[in-house]
Amino acid sequence: MVNILIYHSYKELSRAAAEEIASQIQRKADSVLGLATGGTPEGVYDELIDIHKRQNLSFRSVVTFNLDEYVGLGSDDPNSYRYYMTKRLFSHIDIPKDQYFLPDGTNENLLQECEDYEKLITSRGGIDLQLLGIGHNGHIGFNEPGTPFSTKTHTVTLKQQTIEANSRYFHTIEDVPKQAITMGIESILNSKRIILLASGKKKASAVKRLIEGTVDESFPASALHLHPNTTIFIDRDAASLLDD
């Protein structure tokens, strides 16, 4: 079941999603959160930091797992997702360093890294609430079009469209890694609850296909229709192509 919530602005969307995550933590102090990177979640992380400071929301018992990491980038690389998460969230809240996890893109044995990451999620009881964005081609995590819905954590070769979309974070497009480790679609669907964020007119066509299209592996985000508890948070720009 997919629920759709439309907000006037990105700010309102970010605040609402952050409040939903905060409520999850308040209900279950040791919640396991699945986290995402990219531009869209930044507002949510800013709002969570604000809630942490204003309302004393504690992350001391929270465990987090990120969706993905680039292959070949170490934790000290400014373009790695571990660096992103530390800068955007972890360094501003009280979560212990041994309670947030990302795949290790520098592991020489990537297959083993994927298997270990999947087992680690399971060992922590699975993800209570997973945060997602959506790519222009419908990717969630780095699961590109054509990825089987049965896929667990795996390595992926990024499509050119994804590389181009992410190149804004790098000096040149040639600097963008061509591979990543990502939670698979089955891994994502194993989460108890899912929140997907989409903002801006550039995401409007993807949102339209997600909400009004069919479930098909050519559009990975459509798998969310198979999940019993997914909520889509979008702003008016992202909703601009939806049928009334």
C-alpha positions in Angstrom: 0.0 0.0 0.0 1.4 3.4 -1.0 0.2 6.6 0.7 0.8 9.9 -1.0 1.4 13.2 0.9 1.7 16.5 -1.0 3.3 19.6 0.5 3.5 23.2 -0.7 7.2 23.4 -0.5 10.4 21.4 0.0 10.8 23.0 3.5 7.4 21.6 4.5 8.1 18.2 3.0 11.5 18.0 4.8 9.9 19.0 8.2 7.1 16.5 7.8 9.5 13.6 7.0 11.8 14.6 9.8 8.9 14.6 12.2 7.9 11.1 11.0 11.4 9.8 11.7 11.5 11.6 15.1 8.2 9.9 16.0 9.6 6.5 15.1 12.6 7.1 17.4 10.3 8.4 20.2 8.2 5.2 19.9 11.2 2.9 19.7 14.4 4.4 21.1 16.6 1.7 19.5 15.0 2.1 16.1 17.0 0.8 13.1 16.9 3.5 10.4 17.8 3.1 6.7 19.3 6.4 5.4 19.8 7.9 2.0 22.1 10.5 0.5 21.9 13.0 -2.3 20.3 16.5 -2.4 16.7 15.7 -1.4 17.4 14.2 2.1 19.5 17.2 3.1 16.5 19.2 4.3 15.3 16.2 6.4 18.7 15.9 8.1 18.7 19.7 8.8 15.3 19.3 10.4 16.3 16.3 12.4 19.3 18.2 13.8 17.0 21.0 14.7 14.6 18.6 16.5 17.6 17.0 18.3 18.7 20.4 19.6 15.3 21.9 20.3 13.4 18.9 21.7 16.4 16.9 23.0 15.6 14.0 20.6 18.3 11.4 21.4 19.9 9.1 18.9 22.0 7.3 21.5 20.3 4.0 21.0 19.5 4.4 17.3 21.3 2.2 14.7 21.5 3.3 11.0 22.3 1.6 7.7 22.9 3.7 4.6 21.6 2.5 1.3 24.9 2.6 -0.6 28.5 3.7 -1.1 30.7 4.3 -4.1 33.2 1.6 -4.9 36.8 2.9 -4.5 36.1 5.9 -2.2 37.4 5.8 1.4 35.7 7.3 4.3 37.9 10.4 4.2 37.1 11.2 0.6 34.8 14.2 0.5 32.7 12.5 -2.2 32.1 9.3 -0.2 28.7 8.8 1.4 30.3 8.2 4.8 31.8 11.6 4.6 28.5 13.1 3.4 26.6 11.5 6.3 29.2 12.6 8.9 29.0 16.2 7.6 25.2 16.3 7.1 24.0 14.4 10.2 26.2 12.2 12.4 28.6 14.9 13.6 25.6 17.0 14.8 23.7 14.4 16.8 24.5 12.0 19.7 24.7 8.8 17.8 27.7 6.6 18.8 30.2 6.0 16.0 29.8 2.2 16.3 26.1 2.4 15.6 26.0 3.8 12.0 27.0 1.6 9.1 27.7 2.1 5.4 29.1 -0.4 2.9 32.9 -0.4 2.6 33.6 0.5 -1.0 37.3 -0.1 -0.5 37.0 -3.7 0.4 38.9 -5.8 -2.1 36.3 -8.6 -1.8 33.2 -6.7 -2.8 31.0 -9.9 -2.9 31.9 -10.6 0.7 31.3 -7.0 1.6 27.8 -7.2 0.2 27.0 -10.5 1.9 28.4 -9.2 5.3 26.4 -6.0 5.0 23.2 -7.9 4.4 23.9 -10.2 7.4 24.6 -7.2 9.6 21.3 -5.6 8.8 19.6 -8.9 9.6 21.5 -9.2 12.9 20.2 -5.9 14.0 16.6 -7.0 13.5 16.1 -5.4 10.1 15.2 -1.9 9.2 12.3 -0.2 11.0 12.1 2.8 8.8 13.8 3.3 5.4 14.3 6.7 3.8 14.6 6.8 0.0 14.9 9.3 -2.8 14.1 8.5 -6.4 16.3 8.9 -9.5 15.1 10.4 -12.8 15.1 6.8 -14.2 13.3 5.5 -11.2 16.3 4.1 -9.4 16.1 3.6 -5.6 19.4 3.3 -3.9 21.6 2.5 -6.9 19.3 -0.1 -8.2 19.2 0.8 -11.9 16.4 -0.1 -14.3 16.2 -3.8 -15.0 17.4 -4.8 -11.5 15.4 -7.8 -10.4 13.1 -7.1 -7.4 14.6 -10.1 -5.7 18.1 -8.6 -5.5 19.8 -8.2 -2.1 22.9 -6.0 -1.4 25.1 -6.1 -4.4 27.5 -4.1 -6.6 26.2 -2.2 -9.6 27.6 -0.5 -12.6 26.0 2.9 -12.8 24.1 4.0 -15.9 25.3 7.1 -17.7 22.2 9.0 -16.7 23.0 8.4 -13.0 26.6 9.3 -13.5 25.6 12.5 -15.1 23.1 13.3 -12.4 25.7 12.8 -9.7 28.5 14.6 -11.5 27.4 17.9 -9.9 29.1 16.7 -6.7 32.4 16.1 -8.4 35.0 18.3 -10.1 34.5 16.5 -13.5 32.2 13.8 -14.7 35.2 11.6 -15.2 35.7 11.7 -11.4 32.4 10.0 -10.7 32.9 6.3 -9.8 31.4 3.9 -12.2 30.4 1.3 -9.6 28.7 1.3 -6.2 27.5 -1.1 -3.5 23.8 -0.8 -2.8 21.1 -2.4 -0.8 19.0 -4.5 -3.2 15.3 -4.0 -3.9 14.5 -7.0 -1.8 16.6 -5.6 1.0 14.7 -2.3 0.8 11.3 -4.1 0.7 12.2 -6.0 3.8 12.0 -2.7 5.8 9.0 -2.4 8.0 8.2 1.1 6.8 9.4 3.1 3.9 9.4 6.9 3.2 10.2 8.1 -0.3 11.0 11.8 -0.9 10.7 13.7 -4.2 11.1 17.4 -4.7 11.1 19.7 -7.7 9.8 19.7 -11.3 12.8 17.6 -12.4 11.4 14.7 -10.5 7.8 15.2 -11.7 8.0 12.6 -14.5 9.5 10.0 -12.2 6.8 10.7 -9.6 4.1 10.4 -12.2 5.3 7.0 -13.4 5.8 5.8 -9.8 2.3 6.7 -8.8 0.3 6.2 -12.0 2.4 3.6 -13.8 2.6 -0.2 -13.6 4.8 -2.3 -11.4 7.8 -3.3 -13.6 11.5 -4.0 -13.2 12.2 -1.4 -15.8 11.3 1.2 -13.2 12.8 0.1 -9.8 10.8 2.4 -7.6 7.6 0.7 -8.8 8.5 -2.2 -6.5 7.3 0.0 -3.6 3.7 -0.8 -4.6 4.5 -4.3 -3.4 5.3 -3.0 0.1 2.6 -2.9 2.8 3.6 0.4 4.4 5.1 3.0 2.0 4.5 6.8 2.2 5.6 9.1 -0.6 6.4 12.7 0.5 6.3 15.1 -2.5 6.1 18.9 -3.0 3.8 20.6 -5.5 6.5 20.8 -8.1 7.2 17.1 -8.0 3.4 16.5 -8.1 2.8 18.9 -11.1 2.3 16.1 -13.7 -0.1 14.0 -11.7 -3.6 13.5 -12.9 -6.2 15.3 -10.8 
